[in-house]
Amino acid sequence: MLDALSEEIQLIILIIIIAVLFFLVSWNNKRNKNKLYHRDQRNFRKNYLKKKDKK
């Protein structure tokens, strides 16, 4: 599939894919940190019971 493209184009596509993956991982990491640090006073038992009551 990539054999039809020149080596320069393959390299550019590879760099773009790596950049997109890097930004996705960074965004997900930031989102997960916000979830952890913005819990109600970071009390595991309280948060666990609150989530359990919602179910």
C-alpha atoms as an extended CHARMM CRD file, in Angstrom:
* protein
*
        55  EXT
         1         1  MET       CA              0.0000000000        0.0000000000        0.0000000000  PROA      1               0.0000000000
         2         2  LEU       CA              2.7310000000        2.4400000000        0.9170000000  PROA      2               0.0000000000
         3         3  ASP       CA              5.0000000000        1.1650000000       -1.8370000000  PROA      3               0.0000000000
         4         4  ALA       CA              3.2960000000        3.4520000000       -4.3490000000  PROA      4               0.0000000000
         5         5  LEU       CA              4.2810000000        6.5240000000       -2.3240000000  PROA      5               0.0000000000
         6         6  SER       CA              7.7610000000        7.9710000000       -2.3620000000  PROA      6               0.0000000000
         7         7  GLU       CA             10.0000000000        7.6000000000        0.6790000000  PROA      7               0.0000000000
         8         8  GLU       CA              9.6760000000       11.2920000000        1.5410000000  PROA      8               0.0000000000
         9         9  ILE       CA              5.8700000000       11.0810000000        1.5960000000  PROA      9               0.0000000000
        10        10  GLN       CA              6.0180000000        7.9160000000        3.7280000000  PROA      10              0.0000000000
        11        11  LEU       CA              8.2940000000        9.7240000000        6.2010000000  PROA      11              0.0000000000
        12        12  ILE       CA              5.9690000000       12.7480000000        6.3650000000  PROA      12              0.0000000000
        13        13  ILE       CA              2.9360000000       10.5030000000        6.9410000000  PROA      13              0.0000000000
        14        14  LEU       CA              4.8010000000        8.6260000000        9.6770000000  PROA      14              0.0000000000
        15        15  ILE       CA              5.7670000000       11.8650000000       11.4420000000  PROA      15              0.0000000000
        16        16  ILE       CA              2.1750000000       13.1390000000       11.2510000000  PROA      16              0.0000000000
        17        17  ILE       CA              0.8390000000        9.8670000000       12.7030000000  PROA      17              0.0000000000
        18        18  ILE       CA              3.3690000000        9.9600000000       15.5550000000  PROA      18              0.0000000000
        19        19  ALA       CA              2.4920000000       13.6080000000       16.3000000000  PROA      19              0.0000000000
        20        20  VAL       CA             -1.2420000000       12.8390000000       16.3910000000  PROA      20              0.0000000000
        21        21  LEU       CA             -0.6760000000        9.8840000000       18.7130000000  PROA      21              0.0000000000
        22        22  PHE       CA              1.5170000000       12.0250000000       20.9730000000  PROA      22              0.0000000000
        23        23  PHE       CA             -1.1780000000       14.7080000000       21.2600000000  PROA      23              0.0000000000
        24        24  LEU       CA             -3.8550000000       12.0930000000       21.9530000000  PROA      24              0.0000000000
        25        25  VAL       CA             -1.7890000000       10.5440000000       24.7430000000  PROA      25              0.0000000000
        26        26  SER       CA             -1.0160000000       13.9780000000       26.2080000000  PROA      26              0.0000000000
        27        27  TRP       CA             -4.6740000000       15.0010000000       26.1120000000  PROA      27              0.0000000000
        28        28  ASN       CA             -5.7660000000       11.7270000000       27.7330000000  PROA      28              0.0000000000
        29        29  ASN       CA             -3.1120000000       12.0560000000       30.4380000000  PROA      29              0.0000000000
        30        30  LYS       CA             -4.2400000000       15.6150000000       31.2330000000  PROA      30              0.0000000000
        31        31  ARG       CA             -7.8810000000       14.5220000000       31.3540000000  PROA      31              0.0000000000
        32        32  ASN       CA             -7.0740000000       11.6180000000       33.7080000000  PROA      32              0.0000000000
        33        33  LYS       CA             -5.0730000000       13.8830000000       36.0280000000  PROA      33              0.0000000000
        34        34  ASN       CA             -7.9830000000       16.3170000000       36.2100000000  PROA      34              0.0000000000
        35        35  LYS       CA            -10.3050000000       13.4680000000       37.1290000000  PROA      35              0.0000000000
        36        36  LEU       CA             -7.9940000000       12.3910000000       39.9460000000  PROA      36              0.0000000000
        37        37  TYR       CA             -7.2680000000       15.8130000000       41.4010000000  PROA      37              0.0000000000
        38        38  HSD       CA            -10.8110000000       17.1760000000       41.2780000000  PROA      38              0.0000000000
        39        39  ARG       CA            -12.4870000000       14.4710000000       43.3340000000  PROA      39              0.0000000000
        40        40  ASP       CA            -14.3860000000       15.4570000000       46.4580000000  PROA      40              0.0000000000
        41        41  GLN       CA            -11.5070000000       16.0430000000       48.8870000000  PROA      41              0.0000000000
        42        42  ARG       CA             -9.7690000000       12.9760000000       47.4270000000  PROA      42              0.0000000000
        43        43  ASN       CA            -11.5490000000       10.6620000000       49.8800000000  PROA      43              0.0000000000
        44        44  PHE       CA            -11.6410000000        7.1930000000       48.3340000000  PROA      44              0.0000000000
        45        45  ARG       CA            -14.3180000000        5.7060000000       50.5930000000  PROA      45              0.0000000000
        46        46  LYS       CA            -16.6800000000        8.6540000000       50.1330000000  PROA      46              0.0000000000
        47        47  ASN       CA            -16.2300000000        8.6430000000       46.3560000000  PROA      47              0.0000000000
        48        48  TYR       CA            -16.6200000000        4.8840000000       46.1450000000  PROA      48              0.0000000000
        49        49  LEU       CA            -19.8530000000        4.9240000000       48.1230000000  PROA      49              0.0000000000
        50        50  LYS       CA            -21.1970000000        7.8190000000       46.0540000000  PROA      50              0.0000000000
        51        51  LYS       CA            -20.5090000000        5.9550000000       42.7990000000  PROA      51              0.0000000000
        52        52  LYS       CA            -21.9660000000        2.7620000000       44.2510000000  PROA      52              0.0000000000
        53        53  ASP       CA            -25.1730000000        4.5860000000       45.2510000000  PROA      53              0.0000000000
        54        54  LYS       CA            -25.5700000000        5.9410000000       41.6950000000  PROA      54              0.0000000000
        55        55  LYS       CA            -25.6850000000        2.4090000000       40.2760000000  PROA      55              0.0000000000
